[in-house]
Amino acid sequence: MTYSIPKGAALITGASSGIGAVYADRLARRGHDLILVARDIDRLDALAARLTTQTGVKVDVLKADLADRAQRRAVEDRLASDPTISILVNNAGISVGGPVTGGDLDKLETIIDLNITAATRLAGAAATAFAGRGAGLIINIASVLALAPEITNGVYAGSKAYILNLSHALNVELASRGVRVQTVLPGATRTEIWARSGINIDTFPAEMVMEVDDMVDAALAGLDAGELVTIPSLPDVVDWNAFEAARANLRPNLSRDRSAERFRETEPAV
């Protein structure tokens, strides 16, 4: 199965650097106009100028801190009211190093504000607008840590598991309305998020760390191939399909009118 990205503009959050900036580059080169969203207006302006010069597409910039309700609302309103937008790259996110136990709960709350609340509201605004027009694409950037919460901060991993679950549910809601949701689960990718969370990515084994250009190119190749979930480092999609099949096999027994036989006492032997 192959997939054709809908024509129209792409709104990209967290676009000033890293994954968001590379998505901006790649989508511009595919001919999409852009709306770039981030807090760093100087970086946004520089990226917009470069992409306009190199590709000729129209690039708007929108300064916004998505953890701030009023600023986030302006982005939601743009998604809801601008009929030229057909793609949302829901990429903005934050990580905080360290455990939950004894950790800074205020910092952990910022993960929830940005990675969950903001991502949900923007996805919801885009889903409603795109469904009303009968076409659209939402790309939600999650993480492989959604599948491996034991090896990292549980709040961050939980926020990415939430994005995966949200995307699954949205695909069911939107499948008949011309809107598709792709979830991208990168592994360790060389971006600024590590330094901002107090982690030196150079201490990781080299074979674990992917360059951001490679990651985004793989994610877009997965999109073109029709994947709803793309893990850029996964060698064989058969492994993901087996994981999904195992999950589906649990579904018939997840809710029943009686507890499982293995939990009920048996009659004592006479």
SEFIMI-118881 format. One record per residue: x, y, z of N, C-alpha, C in turn. Coordinates in steps of 0.2 Angstrom, whole numbers, plus 5000, padded with zeros to 4 digits. Example, Ala and Ser with C-alpha at 12.3 -4.5 7.8 and 13.67 -1.06 7.14 Angstrom:
# residues 2
506649725039506249785039506649845039
506449895035506849955036506450005039
# end
This chain:
# residues 270
500449945000500050005000500450065000
500350114996500650174996500150234998
500450295000500050345002500250414999
499850454997499950514994499850574999
500350605001500250665006499750715003
499250735007498750785004499150855002
498850884997499150944995498950995000
499351055001499151105006499751125010
499651165015500151185019500251145025
500851145028501051105034501151145040
500851135045500951175051501451125056
502051155058502551115061502651145068
502551105073502751135080503451115082
503751145086504451135088504951135082
504751185077505151195071505751225070
505951255076506551295076507251255075
507251195077507851155077507651085076
508151035076508050965076507550935072
507150895074506650855070506150905067
505950955070505450995067505751035061
506351055062506651095056506851055050
506950985052507150945046506450925042
505950915046505250905043505050965039
505251025041505051085037505451085031
506151065031506551065025506251015020
506050955022505850905018505150915015
504750945019504050955016504051015011
504551065013504551125008504851095001
505351045002505551024995505050974992
504550954995504050924992503450974989
503551034990503151084988502651114992
502651094999502151115004502351185007
501851235007501951295011501951275018
502251315022502351305029502151355034
501951335040501851375045502251345051
502751385053503251355058503151385065
503051345070502851365076503451345081
503651395085504151375091504251445095
504651435100504751495104505251545102
505751515098506351555096506251585089
506051645090505851685083506451695079
507051705082507551715077507751655073
507751605076507851535073507351525067
506651535069506151525065506251575059
506451635060506451685054507051665050
507651635053508151615049508051555044
507651505047507451445044506951465038
506451505040505951525035506351565029
506851605030507151635025507551585020
507851545024508251495020507851445015
507251425018506851385014506451415009
506251485010505951515005506451524999
507051545000507551554995507751494991
507751434995507951374992507451334988
506851344991506251304988505751344985
505651414986505151454983504451444987
504451404992503751394995503651455000
503051465002502851525006502951495013
503251535018503351515024503151565029
502651545034502451595039502751565045
502951615050503151595057502651615062
502651575067502151595072502451575079
502651635083503051625089502551605094
502651545098502151525103502551475107
502351485114502551435119501951395120
501951335118501351285118501151265125
501651275130501451265137501051315140
500951375136500551435138499951425135
499351435139498751425136498551475131
498651535132498451585128498851585121
499451565121499851565115499751495111
499551445115499351385112498651395108
498251435111497551445108497651475101
498151525101498251555094498451505089
498851455091498951395086498351355084
497951345089497351305088496951345084
496851405085496451445080496651445073
497351445072497551445065497451375062
497451325066497251255063496551255061
496151285066495451285065495151325059
495551385058495251435053495551435046
496151405046496551415040496451355035
496051365030495851315025496451285021
496951325021497551295017497951245020
497851235027498251185031497951115030
498351075028498151005027498550955031
499150975034499550935038499750965044
499750925049500050945056500550905058
501150925059501750895062501750905069
501550865073501450875080502050855084
502550895084503250875086503450905092
503250965094503551005100503450955106
504050955110504050915116504650935120
504650905126505150915131505250855135
505950845137506150795142506450825148
506350785153506750805159507050745162
507750745163508150695166507950675173
508150615175508050605182507450565184
507450525190506850485191506250525194
505650495194505050525197505150535205
505450475208505550475215506050535217
505850575221506350635223506450685217
506050675212506250725206505850795207
505950835203505650905203504950895200
504450895204503750885201503550935197
503750995198503551055193503851045186
504451025186504751005179504350945176
504250895180503850845177503150865174
502850915178502250935176502250975169
502851005168502951035161502950985155
503150925157503150865152502450855150
502050855155501250835154500950895150
501150955152500851015149500951015141
501651005139501851015132501750945129
501950885131501950825128501250795127
500850815132500150785132499650835131
499550885135499050935134499050975128
499651005126499651035120499650995114
499950935114499850895108499150865107
498850855112498150835112497650895109
497750945111497351005109497451025102
498151015100498251035093498050975088
498150915090497850855086497150865086
496750885091496050885091495850945086
496150995087495951055082496051035075
496651005074496750985067496250925064
496150885069495650825067494950855065
494750895069494050925068494050965061
494551005060494651045054494751005048
495150955048495350915042494650865041
494350845046493750795045493250835041
493150905043492650945040492750955033
493450955031493550965024493650895020
493650845024493750775021494450755018
494950785021495650765019496150805024
496650765026497150795030497650735033
498150765036498650715039498950745045
498950705050499250725057499850675058
500450705059501050665060501150675068
501050625072501250635079501950605081
502350645084503050625085503050595092
503150525093503150495100503850475101
503950415103504650395105504550315106
505150285104505150205106505150195113
505250245117505150245125504450225127
503950245122503250225123503150145124
503650105121503650035122504150015127
504550055130505050035134505150085140
504650085144504650135150505050125155
505350055156505750045161506450075161
506650095155507350125154507350195155
506850235157506950305157506450335162
506350395162505950435166505150415164
504850395169504150365168503650415165
503750475167503250535165503450545157
504050545156504150555148503950505144
504150435146503950375143503150375142
502850395148502150385148501750435144
502150495143501850545138501850525131
502350485129502450455123502050395121
501850355127501350305126500650335125
500550395128499950425127499850445120
500350475117500350495110500150435106
500450375107500350325103499650295103
499350295109498650275111498250325107
498350395108497950445105497850435098
498450415095498450415087498150355085
498150295089497750235087497050255087
496850285092496050305093495850355087
496250405086496150455081496050415074
496450365072496450335066495750295065
495550275071494850235071494350295069
494350345073493850395072493850425065
494450435062494550475056494550435049
494650365050494750325044494250335039
493650345040493150355035493050425033
493450475036493350545034493950575031
494350535028494850565023495450585027
495550575034496150595038496550545040
497150545040497650495042498050525048
498250475052498650495058499250445058
499850465057500450425057500850445064
501050395067501450405073502150385072
502550425074503350405073503650395079
503950345080504350325086505050325085
505350375086506150375085506450345091
507050315090507450305095507850365097
508450355100508950405102509150445096
508950505095509050545089509450615091
509950625087510450685089510050745088
509750775094509450835094509650875100
509350935101509550975107509150955113
508650915112508250895118508650865123
509150825122509550795126509950845131
510250895128510650945132510150985136
509550995134509051035138508850995144
508850925143508650885149509250865153
509850895152510350875156510750815155
510650785149510950725147511450735141
512050705142512550705136512450645132
512150655126512050605121512650575119
513250605119513850575117514050515122
513750515127513950455132513550395130
513150395125512750335122513150295118
513150235117513450195112513250225105
513750235101513650265094513150235090
513150165091512650125087511950135089
511850175094511150185097510850255094
511350295092511050365090511050375083
510450395081510350415074510350485073
510650505067510650575065509950595063
509750665064509050685063508850675056
509250695051509050695044508850615042
509250575045509050505043508450485046
508250505052507650485056507050515052
507050575050506550605047506450575040
506950565036506850535030506550465030
506750425035506450365036505750365038
505550415042504850425044504450445038
504650485034504350505028504250445023
504750405023504750345019504250295021
504150295028503650255031502950275029
502850345030502250375028502050365021
502550365016502450355009502250285008
502450235012502350165011501650145014
501350195018500650185021500650155028
501250165031501250145038500950195043
500550165047500250205052500650215058
501150175060501650185065502350165062
502750215062503450205059503950205065
504350155065504950155070505550155065
505850215065506450225059506950175060
507150145066507650095067507450025066
506850015065506649945065506749905059
507149855059507349825052506749795048
506249765052505749725048505049745051
504649775047503949795049503549735052
503749675050503449615052503449605060
503949635063504049635070503549675074
503449735071502849785073502149745072
502049715066501449685065501249635070
501849595072501749545077501549565084
501849625085501649655092500949685092
500749715086500049735086499549675086
499749615083499349555083499249535090
499849525093499749505100499349545105
499349615104498949655107498249645106
498049635099497349625097497149555100
497549505101497349445104497149445111
497349505114497149505121496449535122
496249575117495649615117495049575119
494849515117494249475119494249465126
494749455130494749445137494949495141
494949555139495149615143494549635148
493949625146493349635150492849585149
492749545155492249495155491849505162
491249465162490849465168491049425174
491649385173491949355179492649355178
492949355184493649345184493949285181
494549285179494849225176494849165180
494749105177494749045181495349035186
495949065183496549055187496549095194
496049145195496049185201495549155206
495149105203494649075208494849015211
494649015218494848955222494548885219
494948835219494648775217494348735223
493948685222493748645228494248605231
494348615238494948575241494848505240
495348465239495348395238495148365244
494748305243494448275249494948215251
# end
